[in-house]
Amino acid sequence: MATDEERREKGREILKQLGRDAGKKGRGEDEEFAEITLEAVWGGLYAREGMSLHDRELMIMAVMVATGADFDRLYYHFKNAHMLGITDREIREMIYTTMFYAGWPKGAAAIRYYNRVKSGEERL
């Protein structure tokens, strides 16, 4: 089993692949929260074998759309998708498929937000 430091290092490697700074805290996060996230999410969940980062990111975005997640968080996953080479068509198909299982309003909100991100209205 990996040590805490090994998971943090793996998390830094994954964030680097996504073009993100592992030392930078997210908005509203404190130092301890950022460290737990680095270790558990990036160095734990994202580092697991058995699913590519590409597929994992598509799945995570689908769950976020299905649960009506905060668009601030979804924005970062759109950015991750871009860094991983996930295409516009793949993101759109993920949203369309998710809306059939999670509900049209969630899909409509997600596609409107994604289109704003793509047009530059939202930062990407």
C-alpha positions as CSV (number, residue, x, y, z in Angstrom):
1,M,0.0,0.0,0.0
2,A,1.2,3.5,-0.9
3,T,2.3,5.9,1.8
4,D,0.7,9.3,2.2
5,E,3.7,11.0,0.6
6,E,3.7,8.5,-2.3
7,R,0.0,9.4,-3.0
8,R,0.7,13.1,-2.7
9,E,3.6,12.7,-5.3
10,K,1.4,10.7,-7.6
11,G,-1.3,13.4,-7.2
12,R,1.2,16.1,-8.2
13,E,2.2,14.0,-11.3
14,I,-1.5,13.7,-12.4
15,L,-2.2,17.4,-11.8
16,K,0.9,18.2,-13.9
17,Q,-0.6,16.1,-16.7
18,L,-3.7,18.2,-16.5
19,G,-1.7,21.4,-16.7
20,R,-2.6,22.3,-13.1
21,D,-0.4,23.5,-10.2
22,A,-0.4,21.0,-7.4
23,G,0.7,23.7,-4.9
24,K,-2.2,26.0,-5.7
25,K,-5.3,25.8,-3.5
26,G,-8.8,25.9,-5.1
27,R,-11.0,28.9,-4.3
28,G,-12.3,28.7,-0.8
29,E,-10.1,25.7,0.2
30,D,-7.7,25.8,3.1
31,E,-4.3,24.1,3.2
32,E,-5.5,21.0,5.0
33,F,-8.4,20.5,2.6
34,A,-6.1,21.0,-0.4
35,E,-3.6,18.3,1.0
36,I,-6.4,15.8,1.6
37,T,-7.7,16.4,-1.9
38,L,-4.2,16.0,-3.4
39,E,-3.7,12.7,-1.6
40,A,-7.1,11.1,-1.7
41,V,-8.5,12.3,-5.0
42,W,-5.6,13.0,-7.3
43,G,-3.0,10.6,-5.8
44,G,-5.6,8.0,-4.8
45,L,-8.7,7.8,-7.0
46,Y,-7.2,9.3,-10.2
47,A,-4.0,7.3,-9.8
48,R,-5.8,3.9,-9.7
49,E,-5.1,1.4,-12.4
50,G,-7.9,-0.1,-14.5
51,M,-9.3,3.0,-16.1
52,S,-7.5,5.7,-18.2
53,L,-7.5,9.3,-17.1
54,H,-9.5,10.0,-20.3
55,D,-12.3,7.6,-19.4
56,R,-12.2,8.5,-15.7
57,E,-12.7,12.2,-16.5
58,L,-15.6,11.4,-18.9
59,M,-17.2,9.4,-16.1
60,I,-16.7,12.0,-13.4
61,M,-18.1,14.7,-15.7
62,A,-21.2,12.5,-16.3
63,V,-21.7,12.0,-12.5
64,M,-21.3,15.8,-12.0
65,V,-23.9,16.5,-14.7
66,A,-26.3,13.8,-13.3
67,T,-26.0,15.2,-9.8
68,G,-26.3,18.8,-10.8
69,A,-22.9,19.7,-9.5
70,D,-21.6,23.2,-9.0
71,F,-20.5,24.7,-12.3
72,D,-17.4,26.0,-10.7
73,R,-16.3,22.4,-10.2
74,L,-17.5,21.3,-13.6
75,Y,-15.5,24.0,-15.2
76,Y,-12.3,22.5,-14.0
77,H,-13.3,19.1,-15.3
78,F,-14.0,20.6,-18.7
79,K,-10.5,22.0,-18.5
80,N,-9.1,18.6,-17.5
81,A,-10.9,17.1,-20.4
82,H,-9.3,19.5,-22.8
83,M,-5.8,18.7,-21.4
84,L,-6.5,15.0,-21.8
85,G,-7.5,15.4,-25.4
86,I,-11.2,14.6,-24.8
87,T,-13.0,16.0,-27.8
88,D,-15.9,18.4,-28.0
89,R,-17.9,15.6,-29.6
90,E,-17.1,13.3,-26.6
91,I,-18.2,15.9,-24.1
92,R,-21.4,16.6,-26.0
93,E,-22.2,12.9,-26.3
94,M,-21.6,12.5,-22.5
95,I,-24.0,15.3,-21.7
96,Y,-26.7,14.0,-24.1
97,T,-26.4,10.4,-22.8
98,T,-26.4,11.6,-19.2
99,M,-29.5,13.7,-19.7
100,F,-31.6,10.7,-20.6
101,Y,-30.8,9.0,-17.4
102,A,-30.5,12.0,-15.0
103,G,-33.2,14.3,-16.5
104,W,-33.5,16.8,-19.3
105,P,-33.1,19.9,-17.0
106,K,-29.7,18.8,-15.8
107,G,-28.6,18.1,-19.4
108,A,-29.9,21.4,-20.6
109,A,-28.1,23.3,-17.8
110,A,-24.9,21.4,-18.6
111,I,-25.0,21.9,-22.3
112,R,-25.7,25.6,-21.9
113,Y,-22.8,26.0,-19.5
114,Y,-20.5,24.0,-21.7
115,N,-21.4,26.1,-24.7
116,R,-20.6,29.3,-22.7
117,V,-17.2,27.8,-21.8
118,K,-16.5,26.9,-25.4
119,S,-17.6,30.4,-26.7
120,G,-15.3,32.1,-24.2
121,E,-18.1,33.6,-22.0
122,E,-16.7,31.4,-19.2
123,R,-13.0,31.0,-18.6
124,L,-11.3,27.9,-20.0
